[in-house]
Amino acid sequence: MGKTRLEAFSDGVIAIIITIMVLELKVPHGDDLAALQPLLPVLLSYVLSFIYVGIYWNNHHHLLHTVQRVNGGILWANLYLLFWLSLVPFVTGWMGENHFAALPVALYGVVLFMAGIGYLILQHAIIAAHGCEDALLNKAIGSDSKGKLSQLLYLIAIPTAFWYAWIAGAIYVLVAIMWLIPDRRIERVIAE
């Protein structure tokens, strides 16, 4: 099977995720900047989550450039990733509505961690479907130290949220900043 249906489905799900998140933003009751103050945690959590979903969409797009054919393993791995991404609006809203309280911040980290695991599973499914050692993606990602560091930081942030939620939030921002710098590994290998 070709990859176009997988790409179209994934793009549609990600677009819906972003739409759900933005619909959770409520219009302030008032016409001055002070009216925005109670909504600031919700807005900040939305911005962070929008960036995360955008990072996943961008990297997913590049990842699928390495795919020649799609099998059942790739389809299920992709669904696993999309499942965890579909929970981002829920944890985003919960975290923002509760002003970055410990449990919502920790659960936000769990969802980010599991989405990261989903992305790794999808990478491995693509590599396995394309002949492991010779797979274009395998050559591009190498040891994937950036992905491993991200997962480690999530694992640090999750329990940290119960003592210092703001530190956990700062770790989530740090991971997002790490991934905002475009990952050119796949583009370089494809160009060669």
Secondary structure, 3 states (H helix, E strand, C coil): CCCHHHHHHHHHHHHHHHHHHHHCCCCCCCCCHHHHHHHHHHHHHHHHHHHHHHHHHHHHHHHHCCCCCCCHHHHHHHHHHHHHHHCHHHHHHHHHHCCCCHHHHHHHHHHHHHHHHHHHHHHHHHHHHCCHHHCHHHHHHCCCHHHHHHHHHHHHHHHHCCCCHHHHHHHHHHHHHHHHCCCCHHHHHHHC
